[in-house]
Amino acid sequence: MSDDTTPTDRPDRPDRSEAPLHLSRGGVSLVLGRDAGGIPVVLHWGAALGDLDDAALTAIMAARQPGAARSSYDLPRRTGLVPDGTRGFSGTPALAGHRVGGSARAATPSLVDWVVDVADGSLTCTSTDDEAGWEVQVELGLDDAGLLHARTSVTNTADGDLHLASVLTALPVPARAGELLDLTGRWCKERTPQRHPWVQGTHRRDSRRGRTGHDATLLMVAGTPGFTFGRGEVWAVHTAWSGNHTTYAERTPEGECLLGGGELLSPGEVVLAPGETYDAPRLLCSWSGAGLDPLSHRLHAHLRAVTPRARGERPVIANTWEAVYFDQSLDRLTELADVAASVGVERFVLDDGWFLGRRADTAGLGDWTVDPTVWPEGLGPLVDHVTGVGMEFGLWVEPEMVNPDSETARNHPERVLRGHADPPITWRHQQVLDLQDDGAYADLREALLALLDGLDIAYLKWDHNRDLTDATHDGRPAVHGQTLAAYRLLDELRAAHPALEIESCSSGGARVDAEVLARTDRIWPSDTIDPLERQHLQRWTSLLVPPELMGSHVGGPTSHTTGRTHALRYRAATALLHWFGIEWDMTSLDEAGLTELGSWIALHKQVRPLIGTGTLVHPDHPDPALMVTGVVAADRSEAWYVVATVGATDTQHPAPLRVTGLDPGRTYRLTEELPPPPGGADLTDAWSADGAELPGRLLHEVGVALPVLDPEEARVLRVVAVD
Ligand code: GLA
């Protein structure tokens, strides 16, 4: 992990007195004190603070004690761990609910007496308001990479139902974080950054789509103004949830600055019976003193650890969607499989179009049996052929959806998830299967297990192509329950088939979050594989997702989603440092074309060991037309960089590239891995015929010249330590 803080890790130390508690791991510290009323207060979340004795910790508490303001509450102002109005906080209360016919006290609890336990490196803070009937627990823990995990849970401790309206988790950040970065987007343009000064008020990014959303921000980042991938102090939170959720930044006139998030609950959606508990989504909170890259490394380390089949090397995929769409037949696909195997593809994924009645996107969803008109002998012959030529087989499914034109919808209209609109408005001709309907869930589970039991399937591409903005089950809002049911289904299929890998796709990148990635092996960031769009959206998706968990495919020369045409070099270089795949009718290529494609696959396989274990870096470059993406081996002995232009460079000669991520004390040999493109400027002229040998410190501090680059051109650089 590259960071500008001195690692000062030390074991977590339990509280021995009234002194604040100090957790420190992975270059990050969290200090939790108590205000005069005993309410837990986060005093510091950020740079590791080193060894602090009780005297020092008590001194921090005293030194950070604010006074009371004029014309304000007569108490020193501190934001409690659970921000609420009972201590004068005027921003968004973390907790809200009600009891039908119950006391107004139930609307928000008054949490005064807190018990704080320290165990296994995390703090558990618990408080109960007996009159309101709320028991609230906030868990805070730092993992080995310094990522802070925060989660709030609520238990109903009184008689009668407790209707929850809001359970948010929020962390204070310093006021010097004066600029916000969040992401938005749409289909085929996911993860567009938006930056602005962090002014007073609340900047909320809500997703009410019943799925994570193409526009889901992934992170809410606050940082010192002007922060970049390599510079500035930054804090960020991610709300780990695939249903309706919010992620927000709030700055009050009193001076509080908070980053927070939680599930967006509709009235009546979560009702706790006496004794029941609601666990809010986990908030993943990352800090860095050296820009966005180290902040992402902490998140990447976590996702690498929780992703079910986390492993170093991912098989090169051929996906049939943009190759054949619905034009499926055994002959056509075995021919494609043969070509794929010949160029080095390792997994062949049959996309949409194989199941009952699915001749177009208007019918068939819900009927997960093989269509006998297209596949008279079933999928067995194709699977045998694919495995016979040495590849694994993968299959597309969209389990949560149903077409009105399907046996499932005709036989069980009650299984279609409904809201106010009845019948529900179709979206791409489809509606949603109500996974909280026991029969619907059981039949779906059985159909998927039958496929997995009957065929040698290594991988499912699991799609979800519709928003759920109007959905009820048993007269109550349904997104919470639908989300949990989808998680359960994924968990049960995995338990039955532990070697199965799953891709999370949702019309491209509408289901990208840490909770789905705890159950799936990769995400599909977008339906656009236009490399120009991908240069942008992969960069911003990687704020959260490590490169090897992000699918990136080489499409045909002309993009199906944008109509732009790009050379193979640009398309392949854009996919090179991710989970690499091909989505192109390779049977249309001549021998020279196949050889060139095969050489890119071979190059990817050469870099691949680093991609899944190394660190991802985005060296800053002053020219906005130039994007540099690199992966550096964990021991910093080797690194690969893709230098790509996303437009015409501002200057004819781009500024030198400052190569980041390397060991300043070692010497490296820098080479351009491929010959320049036809007509392209020769990079090696700028150095020497054999590349350049330079200390890591100079590569970073002084940088190396780049060639004159055309718009939408890519170069691949390799750096290897020579000492
Ligand atoms: C979605 C996916 C695509 C493809 C199609 C098939 O749009 O994102 O990759 O699988 O569905 O219908």
Residues whose N, C-alpha, C, O or C-beta is under 5 A from the ligand:
A	BS01	GLA	W321 D351 D352 C505 S506 S507 G508 D527
